């Protein structure tokens, strides 16, 4: 285990990642095991103070982070999160999962992540812009199209990426579209980017369902989180005649065992900013979400949601990890013992970073693809990732998560080995 003194969350996301690395170590060859400690220590972690003049003239301080976990295979890639619970160990874990995720998909990136401890809903648009521009100026020396390319995450969106691009470009003296992905399309963004993560959840889930002979048509689906990821996954499963029976977001939990009318819910959420109060479903207690009878469970909110207790109660046949790190390692063991298939986050929600890669390539070429081309390329890569991971799991007689880590760690550590250690 890591002995980093600035990590004190015994059961947090970083500890989950370390446990996952420990589990994969026995499957690696001896020469690669010598380098595995590089994955337990982020390459670079930056903490910044962000003093902001608020609309009322007062000054408030916010704390921001940017962590570059591993850059052996290319520049850092990872989102920026605005959330009141953001802290260093969480950002470290998210950057580490990006290292694994980009390697599993064989994208030419390393892993990075950023965040600011703030509730963006409590800031005006002008305050949010000032916060973003100040944050960008503080991390500008370690980001760039060939260094580290941020993207949207929880609490951020295309507008925030536009502010980051403009602030960074102003300091460079020319427009640098490739410094971020997930930008507005008219600023060099890619078609299909907003829906990409949710689409990836659906594509990997559909492929995995075929592997375990689970028929999607008529399957009961529960979704935690109804943002970009959860809503798009729900839309696509609904279009495939699955029954979306339960949805939970930050406002509450709704249930309709006959199936929720997802298009109607989309219109309601756009107007009301949450699922609670939707008249096409009944409100239930939030904790009861984990007891609802379902075939496919999609945790697409935040990390550390499936605890040991919840793992024992779940009725799902398959879990699609739309969020990063939603399952504790101990809960993982229980789910596997119960015969529940888990499509791990590092492939399941990798659609977003994959289309971010497409956007980065398009920015360099100044040539942009149609949304049909984007989706076709995305689907092909996601299906191939499922095939690769499934084959590795079968060969090594291990879980899909361990198989994904085997593939990723082999690619990362081979790159580290072949680059060598400087100075020698």
N, C-alpha and C positions, 0 to 999 in steps of 0.2 A: 504493500500500500504506500501511497505517497506520504511524505512527511512534511508537506508544505504547511508552514506555520499559519498562513493566512486563511486556511480552510478549516472551519470549525463545525460544519454541519455534518454530524455523524451519520445521519440518514438522508442526506440531501442528494441532489442530482449528481454532483461530482462523485460521491461515494458509489452511486449506482453505476456510473461509467467505469470506475476503477474495478468494481466487482465483475463487470462484463469483460474487461481486459484480462483479469485474472483467469476467468473461465476459458478464454480462448488460447491462453499461453501453451497448454499441453499439446495443442494441435499443430503448433508451429515447429518447423525444423530448428535444430540446435543453433545454427548460425543466426537465424532470425530472432530467436529468444534472447540473444545477447543484446539486442537493440530495443526490446519491448519497453524498457523503462522510459524511453523517449516519449512514449504515448501517455505516460503517467505524469508528465510535467509539461505544462504549456510553454511554448517557445517564448511568448511575450505577453505580458498582462499590463495594461495601462489603466490607471484610475485618474479621472479628471474632475475638477471642481467647476461647476457651471453657474456663475452668478448671473441672474437674469433680472432686468428691470421689468416689473409687472405693470399691467395697465393702470393700476392705481398709484404708480410711482414708487412703490416699495421694492426692495431688493430681496430676492429669495435665492438660496443656493440649492442646487441639485447635484447629485453625484452620478457620474457617467463612467462607463467601462468600454474597453475594446480589448478582446483577448484573441491572440493568434496562437492556436494550439499546435499546429504542425504545418510546415510549408515545404515538406520534402518533395511533393509531387506538383507544386505550382503555387500561384498566389493564393492568399487566403480568400475564403468565400463564406459568407454567413450574414444573417440578418441583423437588424437593430430593433431591440424591443423597448417599448415605453410601457412600464408597468410599475405600480407602487411597491411590489415585492422583489424587484430586480436587485440582485446582490452578486458579489464576485464569484462565489463558488457555482452559482447557477449559470452565469455566463461562461465560466470555464467548461462546464459540462456541455453546454449547448455548442460551444466551439469544437469540443472533442467529438461530439456526435456528427458535426459537419465534416470533420476529417474522415470519419468512417463512411459517411453517406456518399461523399464525392468519390471515394475510392471504390465502393461497391458498384457505383454506376460507371466507374472508370472515366470520370471527368478529370481534366487536367488542373485540379485545384487542391489546395489544402483546406483546413478547417479554421474558421474564425467566427466570432460573434460579438455583438455589441449591445449595450443597453443603457438606459437612464432610469433611475428610480423616480418615477413620477406617475401620477394618474392623469393621462392626457385629456380625459373628459372634463377635468377641472380647470383646464387652461383655455383661454380664448385662442382663436386662430392666430392672432398676432403674437401672443405669448409663446405658442407652440413653435411658430416660425423662428422667433428669437432664440428659443432653447435649442432648436435644431441647428441653426447657423453657428451658435457658440460651441455646441458639441462638435460640429464638423471642424471648426477651426482648431479645436484642442486635439483632435485625432488625425488631422490632415497629414502630418509628417509620416504616419505609418500606413495610410491607405493610398490607393491609386490603382489604375487598371492593370498594372503588372505587379502590384504589391498585395493588395487586399481590397476586395470589391464587396461593399455592403449591399443589403437588400432589405425589403420590408419584413417585419415579423409582427408579433402581437403588439397592438397599439400604434403601429406605423402603417403608412400606405404610400401610394404613388406620389402624392403631393409632398410628403416628407422627403422622398428620394429626389424629387425635383429641387427642393431647397438645398439638399446636400450637394447635388451636382453643380448647382449655380454657385454656391459658396466656394467649393473646391476649384471650380473653373475660374472664378474671379481671381484667386490667388495665383493661378497658373498663367493667366493672361490670355487664355483661349478656351473654347468650349471643350470639355473632356467628358463625352457622353458615357464612356466605359468605366467611369469611377464607381458607378452604382448600377444595379439592375432593379427591375420592378418600377421603372420610371413611367411617367405618362407616355403614351405611344408617340405623341407629337414632339417629345423631347428625346427620342431615340429608344423608347421602350419597345417591348415585343408584344405582338398580339398573342393572346392565349396565356399570358403570364399570371393574371389575377386568378384564373380558374385552374392553373396547372397543378397545384398541390392536391386539391380535391379530386381532380381528374386522375392523378397518379394513385390516390387511395382506391378509387373505383377500379382502375385497370388492374392493379396488383391484386385487389380483393377478388375480382372476377376470375383471374387466372388461378389464384389459390383455391377458390371455390371448386373449380373444375378438377383440381388435383385431389380434393377430398370428397368428390361426388356430392357437393352441396349445391342444390339447384337455386339459383338467384331468383328466378321467377317464383313469386309467392313467399320468398324468405322474409322473416321478420327482422327488421333492422332498427337498432337504437343508436342514437348519435349524441355524443357529449360535445358541445360547442357548435355554434351555428354561425360562425364567421365565414371567411372565404373558403376555408378547408371543409368544415362540416356541411355547410350549405350546398356546395358543389357536389360533394360525395352523395349527399341525400338526393339532390336533383337527378344524378345519373343512375343511382339505384332505383329511384322512383320511376324513371323512364324505362328501366329494365323490368318493371312490374313487381319489384320487391315492395313489401309493405313497411313503410317507415312508421313504427308504432310509438316510439318515445324519443323526445328531444329535450336536452337540457342545455341552457346557456346561463349567462350571468344573472338573468332575471328570474329564473326558476325552471321547473320541469313540467312538461306536458305529455299526456298519454292518450292514445286512441288505438285500442287493440285491433280495430278494423282497418287501420291505416290512416295516417295524416295526409291531407291534401297539401302536398309540398308547394306547388305553385301559389296556392292561396296563402300559405304561411309566408312565403317569400315576400308577397305584397304587404302582408301585415307587419313583418319585421322591418321592412324598409320604412314604413310609416311610424312604427312604435318603438324601434330600436331594441327589440327583444321578443322572445316567444311567449312570455307570460301574458295571459289575457286572450289568447287566440281562441275563438269560439268553436273551432273545429276539433278541440281536444280538451281533456280535463286536466286540471292542475293536480299534481301529486307532490309528496314530500321529496326533497332533493335526494336524500339517501335511498329512497325507494327506487331510484333510477337503476341501481345495481341489482335489483331483484326482479325487474321486469322480464318476462319470458321473451327471449329473443334468439335468433339464429346467428346474427352478425352484429357485433358490438364495435362501434367506431369511437374511441376516445380521441377527440380532435380539439381539446382545449389546452390545458397546461400539463406539465410533467407531474409525476408522483401521485397519480389518481387511483391506480389499482393497487390497493393494499392487500395484505394477507387475508384480512377478514372479507373484503369484497371479492377476492379471487375465489374464496370458498363458496360464495353465494351466487356467482354468475351462472346464467343458464346458457350462454352463447356457445355455439359450436366453433366460431372463428372470431378472432379479435384483429381488427385492422388499426394499427397505431398511427392515426393521423397526426397526433401530437408528438413532440419529442419527449422520450423517456417517461411515458405515462405509467409504466409498470415497474414496481419494485422487484429486485432479483428474487427475493423470497416468495413473492407472489407469482413470479414467473414459474418457479418450481412447482407450485401447487397447480397452476393452470396446465402445465405439461403432464403432471400426474393424472389430471382429470381428462386428458385427451383433447384439450382445447387447442386448436391451431392458432398460433400467433404469427401474423405477418409483421415483422419488426419495423419500427419507425425508420431505420436507416435505409430501407428500400420503399416502404409503404408511402412515406410522405416526401420522397425524393423528387417528385414531379416539379416542385417549385424551383429547386436548385438546378434541375435539368433544363428547364426553360430559361432560367437565368443564364445558364451557359450559352444557350442559343442566342439570347439577347446580347451577351458580351461579344460573341462571334459576329453578330450582325452589326454591332457598333463599330468594330474594327474594320469591317468590310464596307460599311456605309451602304449595305444592300440588305433589304428586309424581306422576309418570307411571309406568305399568307398564313392565316390561322389554320387552314386545312393542312398546310405543310408542317406547321408547328406541331399540331396534334398528332399527325402521322409519325413524325420523328420521335415525339415523346412516347407514344404508345409502343413503338418498336423497342425503344431502349428499356422501358419499364417491363415489358413482357420478357425481354432477354435477361434482365436482372432477376426476375422471379425464376426463370429456368436455371440460371447459373447457381442461384442460392439453393434452390430445391435439389439440384444435382449434387452440390457439395454436401448438403445435409444428409442425403441418401448415402453418399460415399463414406462419410465420416460417422454415420449413425448418431447425429446430433440434432439439436433444434435448429429452426430456421434462423434464429438470432445468432446462435454460435456460428452457423455456416456463413452468415453475412459478415461476421467479424473475422472469420478465417480468411475469406476472400480479400476483405479490405486490408487487414493487417499484413498479409503477405505482400500486397502491392505497395503499401506504405513503407514497410520495413525493408523490402528489397530496394526501394528508391533510396532510403536512408543509408543502407549498406553500400550501395554503389556510388553514392555521392561522397561517402567517407566522412570522417570527423576532422574538423579543422580547429586548431592545428593538429597535424598527425603526431 
